[in-house]
Amino acid sequence: LIIFPQATRVLPTERTPFKKGVGRIYEELKIKCQPIAINSGYVWPKKGKKNPNREIIVSILEPINSGLAKDIFVETLEKKIYSELDLMN
């Protein structure tokens, strides 16, 4: 199951809050989450033209184990992904 927690494509520099649904899914499935940071928003932005001359970087981060409260999970997920995107930019 792949989820984009912002619910839409965003530029890697945008800090859109993650949607609550990602926490609900995590809580319901009771499995660990494998966060992945991807900067594809530079190549295929929500608005504007595609930019085929940019490189897409995918970074696989440390998993988040099951059992966290959903609010703590979402906060942890945001921090991990946005910190990694900061390093990519």
N, C-alpha and C positions, 0 to 999 in steps of 0.2 A: 504494500500500500504506500503510494507516494503522495505526500501532501505538501502543497505550497501554503505555509501558514499565514501569509498575507492575503491569500485568496485572489491574488492577481499578480501580474508581472510588475515589478518595480525596478528602478535603477538601483544598482548595488550601493549607492550613496544615500538612498532614501531610508528612513527609519520608521516605516509604517508599523504600528503596533500589530502584533499577531492576533488573529481572530480567536475567540473563545472556543470555537469548535475543535481546534487542534488539542486543547486540553481535555475536552470531553472524549474525544477518540482515544487519547492516551489512557485516560482513566478507565474507559470501558473495556479496552482490549487487554489491559494488564500485561503488556509486553514492553520490552525495552525499546527505546526510540534511537534510530541511527541518524543523527543530524548531518546534513550535507549543505555546504555553502556553495553557491554557484553565481557567477557574475554575468550570466547570459542576458541580463537586462540591458547591457551595453550593445549587444549584438541584435537583439530583438526587443526593442522597447515597446511599451504599451501603446505609446503614440509616436508617430514618426516613421521614418524609413528604417528598414533593416540595415545593419552595418556589417557586411560580410568580411571586412578587413580587420576585425577585432578577434582576439583569441578568447575562447571561453575557458575559464578555469573552474574546475570542480574540486572541492576539498572535502574529504570525508573526515568527520570529527569524531571525538570520543563519544561512545554511546551514552545515553541517559537511561539508567536502570528504571524498571517499573517501581511503583509504590510511592512516588512523590504525590503530594497534593497537587491538583491540576493547576492552581495558580502559581505554585513554586515551579512546576514543570515548565509552564509557558515562559515564566521569567528566566529560567535557566536556558531554555531553548533560544530565546531572543538574544540573550547575552552571548552564548556560544557562536551563533550564526553571525550576528552583527560584529562581534570582535574579529572573527575570521575574515569577513568582508572588508573590514577596516585594513587588515593586513594585505589583502589582495589589491586594494586601490592605490 
